């Protein structure tokens, strides 16, 4: 059935492409955060283990919200590691870095997701897609705040 939500097909496609990059970044950050949760060691173990769990739990909900918005726009959401690897601006971590390096990587990851979300705004504004703009605003707020909180753990440097 034809989609008639007041956004043209070409605009929906363009917005969905941006959201697909956001989904890939978010999922890659989710995976990295979960990995660090499992493998963190050192004097900050309890704090970081708990913090990382809160962060990956929030990201698990976020990836579902982003994918469902892509579907609401009438586009299939990417859902494989291959697709996410091609779309994501965040690099996977295949080793177990020291805790402070984990924090630094997660700060960079949250900042990258915020930048990706911000890059989708022009398409949403042009199409008057307030629903996606609202989702992007919420995601930016979460990632900017989380980056700040993680960065605060490194203030002694």
C-alpha angles and dihedrals in degrees: 000000000000117000113235109176098131096266119104120242092246091051092047089051093049092048091046090053090055091046089050089059089048090050091050092049092046094048093047090050089048091054093046092048092049090049091052091047090057096043109034116124137173139063093319092052099118095043094046096040090055095041093049090050091053090049097049091045090054090047091051089060092043095055089054092050092049094047091048091052089052089052092047087057089057098253129117113248120233111250112169133089088238092056093043090050091053094046103038125096089198120090120224119241113228098177133056107253124195115277095259091052089050089054092048092050091050092049088053090046094052091047090050092052091049090051092048091050090049091051091061094057098087091059093048093047093049091051095042088238099162093166093062092040089055091050091049092049091051092048093049091050092052095046096044091049093046092049089052093049093048091045089054089063088063097051093112089070 
